[in-house]
Amino acid sequence: ATGQQRKDFDWISRHLPRQGDVQLVDITEDIAVLSVMGPQARAKLAPLCTVDLSDEAFPFGTSQTTKIAGVTVRAIRISYVGELGWELHVAAKDAVVLWNRLQPIRPIGNNAVSAMRIEKGYRAMGHELSPDETPLEAGLGFAIDWSKHFLGKDVLVEQKNRGVRKRLVNFVLDDADVVLWGGEPILYGGEVVGYTASACYSPTLGRSVAMGYIRSPAPLKSKRWAEDKFAIVNLGQTHRASAMLTAPYDPQRNKILC
């Protein structure tokens, strides 16, 4: 996220090796990123690229260097909208040339991207992710390589064994006419257990979806939840919500891994 630039620079600076000649240089402003994402992403990009974009040649989560309109691009197969897609990392000086070559692909607004990422349960810095949450609490345990040493590993191992008392959960409202915006209280059995971190009206599901952290004095075990006891408060009214740890939209990732 944009706001992480200085935070990351500060954190890395404070953890550089004291011995040896090590320098940290911020090249953030030297690189631009254009994202081409959607069901037709491969069909639109393939004729422009010098590499094979098929699923076999370019699997999800990998990157390759290619050329588009003579511009060198680092293409990364990843998506933030729950559909097939690539991020195109390019030198900032070449971004306009690349942008013009990608036309007539139309841009979409930030709110559209936000709605799709919430439908898919994708976390965002400053919303679901902050220094106050651990990867396990954020549901990102799959991204941890437990075989390696890293700062904070002992605490995470202890939390993993003990169980988390705070957990990010996805919600889908039953009432299709209620619009959530984020920051709404989450109820369980009529008691406040947390607040939504991000929320929006989902065009795909035809109702509001949200992500929020719930807290408990005892370790949370999802299999013990009575899912019909969750509700979200909106404008003073309580609305039943279905709770899940998987994504409300395409939990099997069929749209991405195609």
N, C-alpha and C positions, 0 to 999 in steps of 0.2 A: 504494500500500500504506500501511497505517496508520503503519508505522515511518518512512515518508518525510516525514511532516508537518514535523518539526523540521529534518530534513536539507535539505528543499527551502527552508524559510524561511531557513535559514542561508545556503545557496548564493545564493539570489536577493538577500538582503540585501547580501552581499559584492559583488554585481555590479550594484547599482543605479547609475544615472548620478550622477556627483558634482555635476553642475550641474543646477539646476532643483529644483522642489518635488515630490519623489516620496516617497510613503509606501507601506509594505507592511503590509497588514492581513490577519491570519489569520482567515478565516471558516469554517474547516473544521468547527468544532463547530456551526455554524448550519445545516448542510445534512445531510440523511440520504439514503441511497440504498437503494432496494428493487429487487431484480432479479427480473424475471419471465422465465424462460428455459426452453425445452423445446419439443417439437414442437407443443404446443397453445397456445403463448404468444399467438399472434395471436388465436386463437379465444376465449381467455379475456379478453384485454384489450380487443378491439375494441368489445364492447358497453358498456364503461365509459368509453371515451375520446371526446373531442369532435373528434378528427382521424382521417383515413383511415389505417389501418395497412397497407394493401396494399403489395406490393413496389414497385409503380409510384409510389405517392404518398409512400412512406416508405422510400427505399432504405437499404441497409446503410451504416453509418458516418455517418448524418446524425442530426440532432436537431430536435425540434419541441416547442413548448409546447402542452400540452393541459390539460384539467380532468378530474379523476376525483373524483366525489362532492363537487364544488364546490371541490376543492383544486387549485391551480395546480401543475403538474408539468412538469419538463423531461424529456422522454422521449428517450433516446438509443438508437438501434438498434445494439446491439453485444452480443456474447456472450462469456462466459468458460467455457462448458461445451460448446462445439462444436455447439450447436443454435440454432435460431431464438430470438431474445430481445431484451428491452429493459431498460435501466437506467432507473429512475424516480428522478430527483433532486428532492427536495422539501424545503421548509423543515422543520427538525427539529421545530418546534412542531406541524406538521401530519402528522408521520409516523404517529402512532397512528391518526388518522382514515383515512389512506390504507391502512394495514395492515388495518384492519377492513373496509374496502370491498373489498379484494382477496380476502377469504375467500369460498369455502372452498379457495382455492389453498393447498396445503400447503407448509410450509418444508422445506428439506433441510439436512443437516448439512455442516459444513465439510469433512469427509473425503470426502464424496460429490462436492462441488465440486472438490476437489483431484484426485480420481481422474479426473474428466472433463476437467479442464484438462490433465492430463498425457497422457491419451489423445490429445488434440488438439494436443499440443506447445506449449501456451501457457506462456510464461515467467512467473516470479513473482519479485518483488523479494525479495532475501535468499536466493534459491536459484539461479536461472539468471542473475539480473541483480544486479550490484553495481558499485562503482567500479573493480573489477579487469577488467571486460570492456568491449570496445567493441561498438557495434551490429553491426559486421561479424562479430565473433567469436560474437555471440549469434544470428546469422542474421536480423538485423533491418535489413539494408541497404535493403530495400524502403521503409522508413520515413524514409529520409534524402532530403532535397531538396538535391541537389548544386548547384543553381543559386543557392542562398542562402549568405550568409556566416554562420558560427557558430563559437563557440569550439571549437578542436580540429580544424577542418576540414582543415588542412594535414596533420596526422598521419593522419587517416582516409584522405585521398586517397593518401598514400604507402602506407598499409597495403593499400588497395584495389588499387593497381598492383603491389605486391610479392607480395601474397597473405598470408593469415592463417596463423599457426602454432598457433593455438588455435581450436577450433570446437565449437559445441554440436551434438550429434547425438542423434537419437531412437533408442531401442532397444526391441526386442520379444524377449522370451525364447522359446526353443524349448520348454523344459520348462514345461508348464502347471501343475505342482505346486509350483513355487518362487515364494515371495513376496518381492519386493524392497521396501525401505523408504527407500532413498537412502543415499549415502555408501559404496556398494560400489565396489571397484576395477574399472576397465575394462581388459581385456586386448586387445592386438592382436598376433597371432602369438606369444602366450604372454608378451608383455612388457606391464607396466603402462604405460598411456598416459594415464590420467585416472581420474576418479571420477564416479559418478552424483551429480547435484545434486538430483533429485527422482525418486521411484519409487513405484509402487503396483501392486496387483493390479487389472487392468482387467476389470470385469464384461462389457464389450462384446466384448472380444477373447478373453476366457477365459484370460488369462495375464498375467504381469507386464510392465509397460512402464516405461521410464525415460528421463530426459534426463540427459546428462552431457557434460562438456567433454573432448575429446581434444587432446593436444598433440603437436607434432612439431618436430624441429630445423629441418626444411625446410618451406616453404609447403605447406599442405594442399590437395590437389586431389581432390575427391570421386570423380572418374571413375577415379582411380588406386587407389581402395580395393578390396581384396579383401574383400567383405562377409562372406564365410564365415570370416574370421580373427578376428572380434570375439567376445569372451566377457566375462561378468561373474562375479565371485567372490561367492558367498553362503555364509556359514557354513563357509568353508574349501573349498567345492566350486566347481569351474569349470563354468559353464553357457554354452553357445553362445547368441549373441544376434544377431538381424538388425539391421543399422544402416541408417539412412536420414536424409536431411535433411528429407523431407516428413513430415507428420503420420501417425502410425499409423492414425488414425481419420479418415475422410472427408477425404482430402488435397485433393480438388477443391472442398471447401467447399459441397457441394450442400445440406447440412442447414441451413446458415446463410443462404445466398443463395436463399431460397425465399419 
